[in-house]
Amino acid sequence: MGERRRSWWGWGWEDEALSAEQAGNLVAALATRPGFEKLELRPAPRLEDVDLRAPRVAPPAPLAHLCSTDPYDRAGHTYGKSFRDVVRGFEGRLPHPPDVVAFPRTEDDVVALLDWCATANIAAIPYGGGSSVVGGVECEVGDGYAGAVSIDLTGLDRVLEIDRVSRAARVQAGALGPVLEDQLRPEGYTLRHFPQSFEFSTVGGWLATRSGGHYATLYTHIDDLCESLRVVTPAGVVESRRLPGSGAGPSPDRMFLGSEGILGVITEAWLRIQDRPTFKASAGVRFPSLEAAAGAARAVSQSALFPTNCRVLDPGEAMTSAGVDDGSALLILGFESADHPVDAWMARAVELAQDHGGTLPEGVRSSSGDGAAGTWRSSFLRAPYGRDALIAAGAVVETFETACTWDAFPALHAGVVAAVESGLRQITGGGWITCRFTHVYPDGPAPYFTVVAPGTAGSQLEQWAEIKALASDALLTYGGTITHHHAVGRDHRPWYDRQRPELFAGALAAAKQTLDPAGVLNPGVLLDPVR
């Protein structure tokens, strides 16, 4: 039997992709909507039909055993997994593949690879699970480099040590989500960080992009679970002291969290782990409008109940993702604990929701695997496979996300929806935009928007670029951030440059000059290349 393989052009496992029948049914259902009549499935691309550029560099003999120039490896490491990436992969547009893909097995291997890149003027692109949706792992670095090497960290995937007293684990940064949890589970622990990309993203990727997990309150970002970091830079190894907290100047961990591979390669981290939960409850509360559901979510987020899930779905999201077909908005509530029953916490959250006009037709359930909450969870995890099938039919299917304060949300939502709907009418002739909250804080939500439109095969990239620009401009105009948890990469640079303080940009550039004097690490991400 052959080894299970990931798709080189699309999301996830090749054997998990929608079957021809499933894809046909999905496209047929969408084609009943106005503007989508011309959708037509195209066959998936074949790697043997893609003409990859010949490698421009070759590894030195001592590193050759770590490196590959196999077409599958190079093609699979060319892009991340955004709409733009998948369209380019589907159409066989791979003009800038990595010249070499390196698979280090130890930290010393990483040191040796960075030494080679720095001395040979080769761009070094740190690569975890490859699930970036913002152009964060691409090798399109310009003509100022002799070549580009994608450094795949998934060979560094061990839990090296567990401190049971402090409840923390020292973890290598290349561990994919399931690999990490498989090692923690026998010990009775979990990291409890589950982004949608969990199956295909790594600890190091989470840290480098300030990943947001599935849980909607309290420990929302990987930042909250990080105790210390170990980072290999071209100038040397940086390791922060392991502490629960420190007031000793600016945090060295914070400098590398969110640095997206431009300052160094994260190789290890001490992470705060938790006992595995045994008490769970979930509920789906329905509301007559998004505004009412948002008001309930604000009340719950400001109550210090700290639910694991407090996710709002507008009526469109509730219908397509959770099977709620009565026009209601949906608030999905969830609580869990390894220490105590959660009934009282759930009861109070439901009471708050009912104070805002919510109803609970399915009641409270003892797990998240059934009802509207369970339907949403299943749809959430399978969504990227469905997106790939719609891309193959010529549709535009993509998301963007932000965060804002509660007082800014009504104007932001109205402004973003108006800008995108107007753009959809002009650019694609139809389609729609929906909204959900992925996370909520006492001072504001993280709205996440989904766009589905009847694109034109061969023009999908240009159509999405126009829509994306309208959406991104609106996010900044109405007080949001260009990204809450998707990171900056190359795709968000124009808006990130507008959002960040100019003096901070200079300080970041100075840090890069110190840690990466040759400027080889992930050129073009966060900062312009030095050449």
N, C-alpha and C positions, 0 to 999 in steps of 0.2 A: 504494500500500500504506500502511495506517495505521501510526503509530508504535507500537512495542511498549510495552505499559503494564503497570505493576505493579498487583496487586490492591489495591483500596481497602479491603477488609475482611479479607483473609487474607494468607497468606505469599506472597512472591515474585511471579513473572511470571504474568499471567493465562493465557498460553499454555503454562505449565509445570504448571498444576494437573492433578490426576488427571482423566482422562476419566471420563465417566459409567460406562463399563464397568469401568475400573480401580477406581473408588471402590466400585462395586457388589460387585466381587469381594472387596475388602478388608473391607467391612462383612459380607458373607456369611461369610467365613472367621471373623471375630470372633463372629458370631452363633451359631456352633456351640459356644461356650463357655458354661458355666452363668451365668445372670444377664444375658446379652447378647442373649437371643432377641428382644427387642422393639425392637432398633435398626432404624431406618428412615430412609433418606436423604431429606432435604428439599432442595428446589431452592435454588440459590445466590441471594442477594439481588440485587435490581436497584437501582442508585443512584437511578433516577428514582422509586422508591417510598419513598425516605427523605425525611422532612420536616426539612430543616436549618433551625435557627434563623437568622433574618436577621442579617447583620453589624451589630454595635452601634457600630463605629467605622469610619472611612474614613481611608486614608493621606493626608497632605498632598500637594499637587500635585508637589513635587520628588521624592517617593518612589513615586508612583503607578505608574511604569513597572516597579518592582521587585516589585509586589504583585499578588496574585490573590485574588478572591473566588469563583472557579469552584467549583461543587459537588464536582467530582472532587478538586481540590486540597484543599479544606477537609475533605472526608470522609477522604481518604487521610492527612491529618495529624492526625486526631483521636486515634488510638490508636497504641500500639506493636503488638507481635506476640505477646503472651502468650496463653495459653488464654483468660483473662478478656477480653482485647481482641478476640480473634477471635469469641468467642461474642457479644459486644455488637455487633460489626460485622455478623455474620451475621444477627442478629435486628433489625438496623436501629435499634439503640439508640444514638443519637449526640446526646445532649442538650447536650453542651458542645464543639462543634467550634470550631476557631480562627475568630475573626472575619475575620482576614486571614492569608494565607500569603505571606511575603516571600521573595524569591529574590535575595539580594545577589550581586553579581558581583566586588566588591572589598572590601578591608578598610574603605575609606572608607564604603562602603554600610552595613556593619555598624555603624560609628560613628554614622552618621546615623539608622539604625533604632533603636538604643538611646537616642539623644537624644530621638527622638520618643516612645518608650515611657515614658521616665523623666519627661518633662515633661507627658505626657497621661495619666499613671496607667494605663498599659496593661501587662499582664503580657507578658513576652517569654520565649518558650519556645524555646531553642536546639534545632535538629533536624538530625540528620545523615542516617542512612539509615532511621531510624524503626524499627529492629529491637529496641528496648527491650522487655524482658519483665517489667518491674517498675513500669510506670506512670510512666516517667521523662520522657515527652514529651507527657503529657496537658495539656489546657487547662482542666481543672476546678479553677479557682483561687478560687472563692468570689465573693461579691458586692462585695468591696472594690475591685475594679478596673473601669475603664470598659470593658474588653474584653481580648482576648488575641490576640497575634500569634505565629504559629509561624514561626521564622526558619530556613529551609532553606538549609544551607551548601553544598549540593552543587555550586553554581556556582563555588566556590573549590576547584578540583580539580587544580592543576598542581604538578608537581615543578619548583621554581624554580631549584634549584642542586644540584650534586653535588660534594662534596669527595672526590676519588679518593684523596688522600693519607691522610686520616683515615677514609675510607670511611663517609661520612654524607651525608644528603640533606636539603635544606630543602624541606618539603612543605606545601602548603596543606591546611588541616584538613578541607575538604569532599570530599576525594578518597575515593571508594568503593574498596573493596579491589581489584577488578579494574582500575579506572582507574589506581590507583597502580602495580600490578604491570605493567600494559601500558607504563607510562612507564619503569620501571626495567629491564625485561627487555632492551630493545635495548642497554642499557649493560652488561649482564652481571651485574646486581645483583638482589637481592630483599630485601624487609623481613623476610620469613620470619615473618609474623604472620598466622595463618589461623584466626580463630574460626569457629564453625559459621555465623555470620551474615555471613561474609566478603563475599559477593556484594552484600549489602544493608546494609552498615555502613561508616562513614567513619573516617578517621584521627582526626578530632576527637572522634567518639563513642567510639572506643577509649580515647583519652586521658582524656576526661571521666568514663568509667566504670571505668577501670583494667581494661580488657578482658583476658581470658585467651585466648591463642592456642591453636592446635591442638597445639603441641609440648609434651610432657609434663614435661620437665625443663629445668633451667638457665634459659633465657630464656622463662619461662612467661607473664609479663604484659607489656603494652605499656610499663610502667614501666621495664623492663630495657632497652628500646630507645630511650628518650627522652633526648636530649642537652640540649635547651632548648625553651622554649615562648614563644610570643607570644600574648597574650590581650587582647582588648578588653573593658574593663569600663565601666560607666556613669561611673566616676570618672576614667578615662583608660586608656592602654595600658600593659601590663606586659610586659616582655621580659626573660627571664633570660639570663645570660651562658652562652655555649656552651662547655662544659667536659666532659672525660671523667669528672670527679668533683670534688667540692669539700667542704671541711670548714668553709666560711665560714658558720656559723650554720645554723638550720633552712633546708631547701631550698625556694626559691620554687616550683620545679617541683612538689614534693610537695604544696604547698598546693593547686595547681590540678588535679593528677592525682586523679581520683576525686571532684572537686567537683560533678559532674553538672549543670553549667550554672548554679549558683546564685551564683557569684562573677564570672563573665565568660564571654565567647565565645572559645574557642580558635580562632585564625585561621591560625597557622603552627606548625610544629615542626621542629627539627632531629632527625632520627632516625638511629640506627645501622643501616646496611644491610650486607648480606653478599653475597659472591660466590655465584652460583647453584650449588647442589650438583650434582655429576656422579656421585658414588658413593653408591649406596643399597642397603639390604638390609632385609628384613622377615621376621618369623616369628610364627606363632601357637602359643603353648605352652599345652597343656591340663592342667588340674588337677582332682583329685577334689572340690575344694570351694573356695568363695570364700576361706576362711581360708588355705588353702595358696597360692592365687594371690596374696593380699595379702602373705604372707610373702616370696614371691619378688620381688614389686615393691619391697618394702622393701629387700631385699638389693641389688637393682640400683640403687635410688635412692641407697643409701649407698656405692656402689662407686666413685663419681666417673667412671663411664663416660659419663654424660649422653646417654642415647638420645633421639632425637627423639620417639619414641613408647614409652610404658611404661604401657599402658592396660589395666586389669583390667575384665573383664565377668563378672558373676555368671552362674550357669547360665541364668537366664531371659533376660538380655541377650544372652548368647552364642548362644542358640537363635534369638531373634527378629531379631537384628541381624547375626549373623555366620554363620548356618546351621550352628552346632554343635549337633547333635541327640542327643548321647550323654550329656547331663546334666553335662558338664564346665563348669567355669569356664575362662575364656580370658584369657591375658596376651598382648597384642599388643605386640611389640617392633619398633622401627624405628631404624635408624641412617642418617645421611647426612652427606656432607662434600663440600666443593668442593676439598679439598686432598689427600686420601689415601683409599685403599681402607678400607672399614670392617669387613672380614671378622674381624679379630682382636677388635674391640670386640663384635661380634655373638656371636662364639664364646664369649667370656667371659660375656656376659649369659645366653646359653643354658645355659652350665655352671652358673651361679648358680641359674637357674630349675629345672634338673634336680636340683640339690641339695635343692630343696624339693618334689620329687615330680612335677615337670612332665614331660610327654612332647611330642614334636615330630612329629606324624604327617605333616605336609606338608613338613617340612624348612625350610631357609632359602631365601628367594627374593630375587632381585636387584632387585625393585621392590615397591611397595606396592599394585600394581594387580591382584593375583590372590590366590587362596587365601582363608582366613578373614579375613585382614587386609583384603584388597581388597573382600570382600563387606561387611564392617563399614563401610568407608569410603563405599561407594556408598549403603548404607542410612542412614548418618549424614547425608549431604548431602541426601537426599530426604525425610528424616523429617518435616520441617515440612509438606510437601504432604500426606502421609498423615494427619498430625494434623488438618488442616483438613477432610479428608473424613470422619473419624470424628466431629469436632465437628458436622458437618452431619447426622450420623445420631443425634445425641443423646448420644454418649459423653463421658466426662470423661477427657481425655488431657493430662497436664501434667507438668512436671519441677520439681525444686528441688535445690539443690546447697549444699555446705558445704566446710569443711576442718577437720581436727582433727589432733592428734598421733597417732603410731602407737599409743602405749599406750592412747589413748582410743577408738580406732576400734572394737574389738569391742563395747564397751558402747554406743557411739553407734549402730552399725549395728543391734544387737539392739533398742535402745530405740526408734529411729525406725521400724523395720519393725513392731514390736509396736503402736505407737501408730497408725500408718497402717492396718495391716490391721484392727485393731479398729474404727477409724473407717469403713473401707470397708464392713464388714459391717453396721454400724448405719445408715450414711447412704445407701449405694447398693445394699446387698444383695449385693455381690460385687466382683470385680476383683482386681488384684494390684499389687505394687510390686517393682521391680527396682533394682539398683545397679551402677554402674560407677565406676572412677576416671578422671577426666579429666586430672589432673596428679598427680605424686608429687614429694615433696621428701625430703631426708634425714631430716627430723623428722616427716613426716606426709603423708597422702594428701588429695586433694580428692574425696570421694565425691559422686556425682551420681545422684539417684534419679528414676525414671520411674514415674508412676502411670497405670494404665488401669482405668477402672471403667465400669459400665453406668449412665450418668447418665440423667436424665429431661429430655427436651426442655422448655425453659421454666424448668427449675429447676437447670440445670447450674452457674450462677454461685453460687448459694447452697450447693449441694453441695460445690463446690470450695473455697469460703471456709471451710467447716467443716474439711475435710481439710487445707487449707493451714495453718490455725491449729494443728491438732494436730501437724503435721510441724514447724512453726517453733518451737513450744514445746519439742518434743523436741530439736531441734538445739541450742538454748541450754542445756537441762537437762543434756545429755550432753557439753558442752564444745566444741561446734562454733561456727562463725560463721554468722550469718544469710545470708551470701553470700560465696562465694569469688571469683566473677567476673561475676555477673549484675547487680551494683550494688544500690542501695537503692531509688531512685525513691520513689514514694508507697506502693507495696504492702508494702515491708519496714519502713516507718517504726516501727511499734509495737515490733518486735524490735530494730531498730537503736538505738532510744532506750534499750532495756534493756542493750544490749551496750556502747555507748560510755561512756567516763567522763564524768560530769556536767560537770566543769570544762572538758573538751575541747569539749563542746557550747557552753559559754559563749564559749570562745575562737573557735570557728567563727562564732558569731553576731556577735562583734565584728569579725571579718574581713569578714563580709558587710556590716555597717553601713558600714565604710570604703569598700569597693569598689562597693557597690550601695546607696547611702543611701536611695533611693526604694523599695527592696525589690521591684523589678519582675521580677527574673530568676528564672524557674522556681519560683514560690511553692509551698511545701508539700513540696518535695524536700529531704531532709536536715534542714531546719528548718521550723518553723511560719511561715506568712505573717506579715508585720509588721502586717497590718491584718485 
